[in-house]
């Protein structure tokens, strides 16, 4: 268990179980985030907060460790955008590690708010998150939507973690999209950018571009792997190391959340959203998810001028449906049918 490997200082190793290796190499906020991310995902997908309650103090110890390691609320330890095509500069490590630190602090504030006895923690860590955000933008934001060195990961990370100043998010997303287009939709990032970039492109109106990035066959990219005969995920883009790795694996979650368009609105999918994206010439998609309330099924077909959605909503749940073009409706339990004319 991860918390069994936590040192009294709050430090975590980059691998568990560990015989002592990984504390000062291979760890850092991006990897250590498992302490926060796994309990959060269990809460969101299963409506179960037991892991949060069990590991609350371990999370606090880790954030105290990060605070001691920080300078002006920013942290510099960790691998950064690991396995990128080019070597990641030190500033990029600070940018991504600080972004994860910010998000962990926000999550901890949320976890504290779930515990009526920890209201003071909720306020304390919410203020810390704001301090981190202010420092992050002073250090990395150059105005005009540009962060850091202007690479895909440098632009994607602040969008993904909600660090961009209010009102300037679309500007940063437009800069990112232009950069992706100029690079031929190549996946010019490591495993961290592989999570941020396709997601924020889709979030800000560029789902088609994100899908093109996932499917293009030039190096670096997932399609390039397939062209080389890959039948599994590789550890790095060139394929010189492990060829059976979860590295770059968020592509599956992207399909779930953006092609099928499913994500929970309430913990445990008591209420959920279905907002499909019919992109990249896809004409049909079927997705199933076994929620705590029963199976959700999204089955859509795109014809020349029509989009047809068949949605199965589990008993006792409701769905918000957003069809291509923006038309919204609500769906109760059972099998529901939707159709919209396309431009």
C-alpha positions as CSV (number, residue, x, y, z in Angstrom):
1,X,0.0,0.0,0.0
2,X,1.2,3.5,-0.9
3,X,0.8,4.9,2.6
4,X,2.8,2.1,4.1
5,X,5.8,3.4,2.2
6,X,5.3,7.0,3.3
7,X,8.1,8.3,5.4
8,X,7.4,10.3,8.7
9,X,8.4,13.4,6.8
10,X,5.4,12.8,4.4
11,X,7.7,11.9,1.5
12,X,6.5,9.1,-0.9
13,X,8.5,6.9,-3.2
14,X,8.0,6.7,-7.0
15,X,7.4,2.9,-6.8
16,X,5.5,0.7,-4.3
17,X,6.5,-1.6,-2.8
18,X,10.0,-0.2,-2.5
19,X,13.2,-1.5,-0.8
20,X,14.3,2.1,-0.4
21,X,14.5,3.1,-4.1
22,X,12.4,5.9,-5.5
23,X,12.3,8.4,-2.7
24,X,14.7,10.9,-4.3
25,X,14.2,9.8,-7.9
26,X,11.1,8.8,-9.7
27,X,8.7,10.5,-7.3
28,X,7.3,14.0,-7.3
29,X,3.8,15.5,-7.3
30,X,2.8,13.9,-10.6
31,X,3.6,10.4,-9.4
32,X,2.7,11.0,-5.8
33,X,-0.7,12.2,-6.8
34,X,-1.9,8.6,-6.6
35,X,-2.4,9.3,-2.9
36,X,-5.1,11.8,-3.8
37,X,-6.3,10.7,-7.2
38,X,-7.3,7.1,-6.4
39,X,-9.5,8.0,-3.4
40,X,-11.0,10.8,-5.5
41,X,-11.8,8.6,-8.4
42,X,-13.3,5.9,-6.1
43,X,-15.5,8.7,-4.7
44,X,-16.6,9.9,-8.1
45,X,-17.2,6.6,-9.7
46,X,-18.4,4.5,-6.7
47,X,-19.7,7.2,-4.2
48,X,-17.4,5.6,-1.6
49,X,-15.4,8.0,0.6
50,X,-13.7,5.3,2.8
51,X,-10.3,5.8,1.3
52,X,-10.5,9.5,1.8
53,X,-11.3,9.0,5.5
54,X,-8.6,6.3,6.0
55,X,-5.8,8.3,4.4
56,X,-6.7,11.9,5.3
57,X,-3.8,12.4,7.6
58,X,-1.3,10.8,5.1
59,X,-2.5,13.3,2.6
60,X,-1.9,16.2,5.0
61,X,1.6,14.9,5.8
62,X,2.4,14.8,2.1
63,X,1.2,18.4,1.6
64,X,3.2,19.5,4.6
65,X,6.3,17.8,2.9
66,X,5.6,19.7,-0.4
67,X,5.2,23.0,1.5
68,X,8.7,22.4,3.1
69,X,10.1,21.7,-0.4
70,X,8.5,24.7,-2.0
71,X,9.8,28.2,-2.7
72,X,7.2,30.9,-3.2
73,X,4.6,28.1,-3.2
74,X,6.2,26.4,-6.2
75,X,7.9,23.0,-6.2
76,X,10.7,21.7,-8.4
77,X,11.1,18.0,-7.6
78,X,9.9,15.2,-9.9
79,X,10.4,13.8,-13.3
80,X,8.3,16.3,-15.2
81,X,6.8,15.4,-18.6
82,X,8.5,12.0,-18.6
83,X,9.3,10.2,-21.9
84,X,8.8,13.3,-24.1
85,X,10.5,13.2,-27.5
86,X,13.0,15.8,-26.4
87,X,14.6,16.3,-23.0
88,X,12.3,18.2,-20.6
89,X,13.9,21.4,-19.3
90,X,14.0,22.2,-15.6
91,X,11.4,24.9,-15.9
92,X,9.0,22.4,-17.3
93,X,9.5,20.2,-14.2
94,X,8.7,23.1,-12.0
95,X,5.6,24.0,-14.0
96,X,4.1,20.5,-14.0
97,X,5.0,19.6,-10.5
98,X,3.6,22.9,-9.2
99,X,0.4,22.3,-11.1
100,X,0.0,18.9,-9.5
101,X,0.8,20.4,-6.1
102,X,-2.0,23.0,-6.7
103,X,-4.5,20.3,-7.6
104,X,-3.6,18.1,-4.7
105,X,-4.2,21.0,-2.3
106,X,-7.5,21.8,-3.9
107,X,-8.6,18.2,-3.6
108,X,-7.5,18.1,0.0
109,X,-9.6,21.2,0.7
110,X,-12.6,19.4,-0.9
111,X,-12.0,16.3,1.1
112,X,-11.9,18.4,4.2
113,X,-15.2,19.9,3.3
114,X,-16.7,16.4,3.3
115,X,-15.7,16.0,6.9
116,X,-17.7,18.3,9.2
117,X,-14.9,18.2,11.7
118,X,-12.3,19.6,9.3
119,X,-13.9,22.9,8.1
120,X,-10.8,24.8,9.2
121,X,-8.7,22.6,6.9
122,X,-11.0,23.3,4.0
123,X,-10.5,27.0,4.4
124,X,-6.8,26.8,5.1
125,X,-6.0,24.7,2.1
126,X,-8.3,26.6,-0.2
127,X,-6.3,29.7,0.7
128,X,-3.1,27.8,0.0
129,X,-4.4,26.8,-3.4
130,X,-5.0,30.5,-4.3
131,X,-1.5,31.4,-3.2
132,X,0.0,28.6,-5.4
133,X,-2.1,29.8,-8.3
134,X,-0.9,33.4,-7.9
135,X,2.7,32.3,-7.8
136,X,2.3,29.9,-10.7
137,X,1.0,32.7,-12.9
138,X,3.6,35.2,-11.8
139,X,6.3,32.7,-12.7
140,X,5.0,31.1,-15.9
141,X,2.3,33.2,-17.5
142,X,3.6,35.6,-20.2
143,X,0.3,37.0,-21.3
144,X,-1.5,36.4,-24.5
145,X,-2.4,32.9,-23.5
146,X,1.3,31.7,-23.4
147,X,2.7,29.7,-20.5
148,X,6.3,28.6,-19.9
149,X,8.2,27.9,-23.1
150,X,4.9,27.7,-25.1
151,X,5.2,23.9,-25.7
152,X,2.1,21.7,-25.8
153,X,2.5,20.6,-22.2
154,X,3.2,24.1,-20.9
155,X,0.0,25.3,-22.4
156,X,-2.1,22.2,-21.6
157,X,-1.2,21.9,-17.9
158,X,-2.6,25.2,-16.7
159,X,-5.8,24.7,-18.6
160,X,-6.3,21.2,-17.3
161,X,-5.7,22.2,-13.7
162,X,-7.7,25.4,-13.8
163,X,-4.7,27.7,-13.3
164,X,-5.4,30.1,-16.2
165,X,-6.8,33.5,-15.1
166,X,-10.6,33.7,-15.5
167,X,-11.6,34.9,-18.9
168,X,-8.3,33.9,-20.6
169,X,-8.9,30.2,-20.8
170,X,-10.1,30.2,-24.4
171,X,-7.1,32.4,-25.4
172,X,-4.7,29.7,-24.0
173,X,-6.7,27.0,-25.7
174,X,-6.6,28.8,-29.0
175,X,-2.8,29.1,-28.7
176,X,-2.6,25.4,-27.9
177,X,-4.7,24.5,-30.9
178,X,-2.6,26.6,-33.2
179,X,0.5,24.9,-31.9
180,X,-1.0,21.5,-32.5
181,X,-2.0,22.4,-36.0
182,X,1.4,23.8,-36.8
183,X,3.1,20.6,-35.6
184,X,1.0,18.4,-37.8
185,X,-1.0,17.1,-34.9
186,X,2.0,15.1,-33.6
187,X,2.0,14.1,-30.0
188,X,5.0,16.2,-29.1
189,X,4.8,15.7,-25.3
190,X,5.5,13.1,-22.6
191,X,3.1,11.2,-20.5
192,X,1.8,14.2,-18.6
193,X,1.0,16.2,-21.7
194,X,-0.6,13.1,-23.1
195,X,-3.3,13.5,-20.4
196,X,-3.7,17.3,-20.6
197,X,-3.5,18.2,-24.2
198,X,-6.2,16.0,-25.8
199,X,-8.6,16.7,-23.0
200,X,-8.3,20.5,-22.9
201,X,-8.5,20.7,-26.7
202,X,-11.9,18.9,-26.6
203,X,-13.0,21.0,-23.6
204,X,-12.5,24.2,-25.5
205,X,-14.0,23.3,-28.8
206,X,-11.3,21.4,-30.6
207,X,-12.5,17.8,-30.2
208,X,-11.9,17.1,-33.9
209,X,-8.3,18.3,-33.6
210,X,-7.7,16.2,-30.5
211,X,-9.0,13.2,-32.3
212,X,-6.8,13.9,-35.3
213,X,-3.8,13.9,-32.9
214,X,-4.8,10.6,-31.4
215,X,-5.1,9.0,-34.8
216,X,-2.3,10.5,-36.9
217,X,0.4,8.0,-37.9
218,X,3.6,10.1,-37.8
219,X,6.2,10.0,-35.0
220,X,5.5,10.7,-32.2
221,X,2.0,9.4,-31.6
222,X,-0.3,6.5,-30.9
223,X,-1.1,5.9,-34.6
224,X,2.7,5.7,-35.2
225,X,2.8,2.8,-32.8
226,X,0.0,1.0,-34.6
227,X,1.9,1.6,-37.9
228,X,4.9,-0.1,-36.3
229,X,2.8,-3.1,-35.5
230,X,2.0,-2.3,-31.8
231,X,-0.9,-4.1,-30.2
232,X,-0.3,-2.6,-26.7
233,X,0.8,0.7,-25.2
234,X,4.6,1.3,-25.2
235,X,6.7,3.0,-22.5
236,X,8.0,5.7,-24.8
237,X,7.3,6.9,-28.3
238,X,10.3,5.3,-30.0
239,X,9.5,1.8,-28.6
240,X,13.1,1.1,-27.4
241,X,12.1,0.0,-23.9
242,X,9.0,-1.8,-22.6
243,X,6.2,-2.4,-25.1
244,X,3.6,-3.3,-22.5
245,X,3.1,-0.3,-20.3
246,X,0.3,2.0,-19.1
247,X,2.4,5.0,-20.2
248,X,0.3,7.3,-22.4
249,X,-2.8,5.3,-21.4
250,X,-5.2,8.1,-20.8
251,X,-6.3,7.7,-24.5
252,X,-8.8,5.1,-23.3
253,X,-10.4,7.5,-20.7
254,X,-10.5,10.2,-23.4
255,X,-12.6,8.0,-25.6
256,X,-14.9,7.3,-22.7
257,X,-15.3,10.9,-21.7
258,X,-15.2,12.6,-25.1
259,X,-16.3,10.2,-27.9
260,X,-19.0,8.7,-25.8
261,X,-19.1,11.9,-23.7
262,X,-19.9,10.3,-20.4
263,X,-18.9,11.7,-17.0
264,X,-20.5,11.8,-13.6
265,X,-22.3,15.0,-12.4
266,X,-22.9,13.4,-9.0
267,X,-20.7,10.9,-7.2
268,X,-21.5,7.3,-8.2
269,X,-23.3,8.4,-11.4
270,X,-26.6,9.1,-9.6
271,X,-26.7,11.9,-12.2
272,X,-24.4,11.9,-15.3
273,X,-23.8,13.8,-18.5
274,X,-23.7,12.4,-22.0
275,X,-22.2,14.8,-24.5
276,X,-20.9,12.8,-27.5
277,X,-18.4,14.0,-30.1
278,X,-18.9,12.6,-33.5
279,X,-15.4,13.4,-34.9
280,X,-12.7,12.0,-37.2
281,X,-15.2,10.5,-39.5
282,X,-16.5,8.0,-37.0
283,X,-20.0,6.8,-37.9
284,X,-20.8,4.6,-34.9
285,X,-19.8,4.1,-31.3
286,X,-21.0,1.9,-28.5
287,X,-19.8,2.3,-24.9
288,X,-20.9,0.6,-21.7
289,X,-20.2,1.5,-18.1
290,X,-21.3,-0.5,-15.1
291,X,-22.1,2.2,-12.5
292,X,-23.2,1.4,-8.9
293,X,-26.8,1.9,-10.2
294,X,-26.6,-0.4,-13.2
295,X,-25.2,-0.4,-16.8
296,X,-25.0,2.8,-18.8
297,X,-25.0,2.3,-22.5
298,X,-24.2,4.9,-25.1
299,X,-24.9,3.9,-28.7
300,X,-24.7,6.6,-31.4
301,X,-24.7,6.6,-35.2
302,X,-23.8,9.4,-37.5
303,X,-25.3,9.5,-40.9
304,X,-24.9,12.2,-43.5
305,X,-27.2,14.8,-41.9
306,X,-28.4,13.0,-38.8
307,X,-27.0,12.0,-35.4
308,X,-28.9,9.3,-33.6
309,X,-28.3,8.4,-30.0
310,X,-29.7,5.4,-28.1
311,X,-29.0,5.9,-24.3
312,X,-29.7,3.4,-21.5
313,X,-30.1,5.2,-18.2
314,X,-30.0,2.9,-15.0
315,X,-32.9,2.8,-12.6
316,X,-33.0,5.7,-10.1
317,X,-30.6,7.9,-12.1
318,X,-30.9,10.8,-14.5
319,X,-28.8,12.0,-17.4
320,X,-28.1,15.4,-18.9
321,X,-27.8,14.9,-22.7
322,X,-26.0,17.4,-24.9
323,X,-26.2,16.5,-28.6
324,X,-23.8,17.7,-31.3
325,X,-24.8,21.2,-32.1
326,X,-25.6,22.0,-28.4
327,X,-29.2,20.9,-28.0
328,X,-29.8,19.9,-24.4
329,X,-32.4,17.6,-22.7
330,X,-32.9,15.4,-19.7
331,X,-33.3,11.6,-19.7
332,X,-34.8,9.4,-17.0
333,X,-34.3,5.7,-16.4
334,X,-34.8,3.3,-19.3
335,X,-33.8,3.3,-23.0
336,X,-34.1,6.7,-24.5
337,X,-33.8,7.8,-28.1
338,X,-32.5,11.2,-29.4
339,X,-32.0,12.5,-32.9
340,X,-30.7,15.7,-34.3
341,X,-30.1,17.1,-37.8
342,X,-26.5,18.1,-38.5
343,X,-25.3,21.1,-40.4
